[in-house]
Amino acid sequence: MTVDFATYCCPKDWQKLHANFVNHLESHNYDFHEIHIVNQRIPNNVSPTQFDEYRVNNHFIKTIDYHTILTINGINSKNEDAEKYTHGWGHSHYWKHHCVNHLTALNESEADYIVLSDADCHMSDSQGNLTKNTNWIKQGIEILKNDVNVLIVSPSDGSKAHSTQTMSQQLFLCERERLLNIDFDLPFEGFKEGGPMQEYYFMLEGRIGRYMEKNNLFRHMLGADCRYWHGQWIFLLINSLSLLWA
């Protein structure tokens, strides 16, 4: 059994990702088979950092690649609702930007399981401080093996363990081929009252969510002892500096 790890960066975040990559990766406390970094629209003059202690595969996505990536994964790249509700190319939640990274990693990996992680997510203690004391991936694999109704496993966002059909693409574990072969292009049937933000429905997370709803599948979120933190570059920086000062 093999488990890969994948993360991604866009032009504004590639320096942060590479500066904090090792702490980010090691917070999962798992011996991954291969590491994938998807570099989305990174300038041609950028040479991604190599990490000698890890087997890192750098993948590069250019704007011209978007149509092919979406199409080979069954997604119509011309979607008026998606364009309208995610506000166009330059917006931070533009739908295509939030589909192509995960799809690239799923296709490039050959592992049985894969962890897909935003560049600013890491495992943490209850205060958001980076930690390496976790076994969330081992727990997640056991759940995926033993419960066919679970498509996705995520560490806790601070809540108790529970199952949901609302997806988050921030940080999750899946059986790679199973997820890769779902229908990512089920029709949008309107917004849910009190539901996620409107952009959600067109990004990859919303597409996975629709598939789970249609097929009575779930994302299982682990308990608070498997906590992750999102959007906190500062914690990674502080921990990096603390290692230098120790």
C-alpha positions in Angstrom: 0.0 0.0 0.0 1.3 3.4 -1.0 0.3 6.9 0.2 1.4 10.1 -1.6 1.2 13.7 -0.5 0.3 16.6 -2.8 0.3 20.3 -2.3 0.1 23.3 -4.6 0.9 27.0 -5.1 -0.1 29.8 -7.3 2.0 32.8 -8.2 1.4 34.8 -5.0 2.2 31.9 -2.7 5.0 29.8 -4.2 7.7 31.4 -2.0 5.8 30.8 1.1 5.1 27.2 0.2 8.8 26.4 -0.5 10.0 28.3 2.6 7.7 26.2 4.9 7.5 23.0 3.0 9.4 20.7 5.3 7.6 21.7 8.5 4.3 21.5 6.6 5.0 18.0 5.3 6.4 16.6 8.6 3.5 17.8 10.6 1.6 14.8 9.2 4.0 12.3 10.8 3.8 9.9 7.9 6.3 8.2 5.6 4.9 9.2 2.2 5.8 7.2 -0.9 6.1 10.3 -3.1 5.6 14.0 -2.8 3.9 16.1 -5.5 4.0 19.9 -5.7 1.7 21.4 -8.3 3.0 24.8 -9.5 0.1 26.7 -11.0 1.0 29.5 -13.4 4.4 30.0 -11.8 6.7 32.4 -13.8 9.1 30.7 -16.2 12.1 32.1 -14.4 11.3 30.4 -11.1 13.2 27.3 -10.2 11.4 25.4 -7.5 13.4 24.4 -4.4 14.5 20.8 -4.4 14.4 18.9 -1.1 17.2 16.4 -1.0 15.7 14.4 1.9 12.4 13.9 0.0 11.4 12.5 -3.4 9.6 15.6 -4.8 7.8 15.7 -8.1 7.2 19.2 -9.4 4.4 19.6 -11.8 3.7 22.8 -13.8 0.4 24.1 -14.9 0.1 26.9 -17.4 -3.1 28.7 -18.4 -3.1 26.9 -21.7 -3.3 23.6 -19.8 -6.6 24.3 -18.0 -8.9 23.1 -20.8 -7.1 19.8 -21.2 -7.0 19.1 -17.5 -10.7 19.8 -17.0 -11.7 17.9 -20.1 -9.8 14.7 -19.5 -11.5 14.6 -16.0 -15.0 15.0 -17.5 -15.5 18.7 -16.7 -16.9 21.1 -19.3 -14.6 24.0 -19.3 -17.3 26.3 -20.6 -19.7 26.9 -17.8 -21.7 30.1 -17.7 -22.9 29.6 -14.1 -19.4 28.8 -12.9 -18.0 31.9 -14.6 -20.7 34.1 -13.2 -20.7 32.9 -9.6 -16.9 32.7 -9.2 -16.4 36.2 -10.6 -14.0 35.5 -13.5 -10.3 34.7 -13.9 -8.7 37.2 -11.5 -10.8 36.4 -8.5 -9.4 34.4 -5.6 -12.2 31.8 -5.8 -12.3 31.5 -9.6 -13.5 27.9 -10.2 -10.9 26.7 -12.7 -8.0 27.7 -10.4 -9.6 25.5 -7.7 -10.1 22.4 -9.8 -6.9 22.0 -11.8 -4.4 21.6 -8.9 -6.2 18.6 -7.3 -6.9 17.0 -10.6 -3.3 17.2 -11.7 -2.1 15.6 -8.5 -4.7 12.8 -8.7 -3.6 12.1 -12.3 0.1 12.3 -11.7 0.2 10.2 -8.6 0.2 6.4 -8.9 -0.4 5.8 -5.2 -3.2 3.8 -3.6 -4.1 6.7 -1.3 -3.2 10.4 -1.5 -3.3 13.3 0.9 -4.3 16.6 -0.9 -3.4 19.7 1.0 -3.6 23.5 0.5 -0.2 25.0 0.9 -1.2 26.8 4.1 -2.6 23.8 6.0 -0.7 21.8 8.7 -1.5 19.5 11.6 -1.6 21.4 14.8 -2.4 21.4 18.5 -5.6 23.1 19.7 -4.0 26.5 19.6 -2.9 26.2 16.0 0.8 25.5 16.8 2.5 23.1 14.4 2.8 19.6 15.8 4.1 16.2 14.6 2.1 14.2 17.1 -0.7 12.7 14.9 -1.7 9.5 13.4 -4.6 10.9 11.4 -3.6 9.3 8.1 -3.5 5.8 9.6 -6.9 6.3 11.1 -8.2 7.7 7.8 -7.0 4.7 5.8 -8.7 2.3 8.2 -12.0 4.2 7.8 -11.7 4.2 4.0 -11.0 0.5 4.0 -13.8 -0.5 6.3 -16.7 1.8 5.4 -17.7 2.0 1.7 -20.0 4.9 2.4 -17.0 7.1 3.2 -15.4 8.7 0.1 -13.2 11.3 1.9 -11.5 11.6 5.3 -10.4 14.9 6.8 -8.7 15.8 10.0 -10.7 17.9 12.5 -11.3 21.6 12.1 -11.9 21.8 15.8 -15.2 20.0 15.8 -16.0 16.5 17.2 -15.8 13.5 14.9 -18.8 13.4 12.5 -19.8 12.6 8.9 -21.0 15.2 6.4 -21.8 15.6 2.7 -20.3 19.1 2.7 -16.8 18.9 1.2 -13.7 20.9 1.9 -10.7 20.7 -0.3 -8.4 22.3 2.2 -6.9 19.0 3.5 -8.2 15.5 2.9 -7.3 11.9 2.3 -8.9 9.7 -0.3 -8.5 6.4 -2.2 -6.9 8.0 -5.3 -8.5 6.0 -8.1 -11.9 5.9 -6.5 -12.0 9.7 -6.3 -10.4 10.2 -9.7 -13.2 8.2 -11.3 -16.2 10.0 -9.9 -18.4 12.3 -12.0 -17.0 15.8 -11.4 -19.5 17.5 -13.6 -23.0 16.8 -12.1 -25.4 19.6 -12.9 -25.6 22.6 -10.5 -29.2 22.6 -9.1 -29.1 25.8 -7.1 -27.8 27.2 -3.9 -28.8 25.7 -0.5 -30.3 28.0 2.0 -27.8 28.6 4.7 -25.3 26.5 2.7 -21.7 27.2 1.7 -20.5 30.3 -0.2 -21.7 30.5 -3.8 -18.2 29.8 -5.2 -18.1 26.5 -3.4 -20.6 24.8 -5.8 -18.2 25.2 -8.8 -14.8 24.6 -7.2 -13.7 20.9 -6.9 -15.1 20.7 -3.4 -18.6 21.5 -4.4 -18.4 19.0 -7.3 -17.3 16.3 -4.9 -20.0 17.4 -2.5 -22.7 17.0 -5.2 -21.4 13.5 -6.1 -21.6 12.5 -2.4 -25.1 13.8 -2.1 -26.3 11.9 -5.2 -24.6 8.7 -4.2 -25.3 8.8 -0.4 -21.6 9.0 0.4 -19.8 11.0 3.1 -16.7 12.9 4.2 -15.7 11.7 7.6 -14.1 14.3 9.9 -11.9 12.9 12.6 -12.0 14.0 16.2 -10.3 17.0 17.8 -7.2 15.0 18.6 -6.5 15.1 14.9 -6.6 18.9 14.5 -5.5 20.8 11.5 -5.0 24.5 10.9 -5.7 26.5 7.7 -4.4 29.9 6.5 -1.8 30.4 9.2 1.5 30.9 7.5 2.7 32.7 10.6 2.6 29.5 12.7 4.8 27.8 10.2 7.2 30.7 10.2 7.4 30.9 14.0 8.1 27.2 14.2 10.8 27.4 11.6 12.5 30.3 13.5 12.2 28.5 16.8 14.1 25.5 15.3 16.9 28.0 14.3 17.0 29.6 17.7 16.9 26.4 19.7 
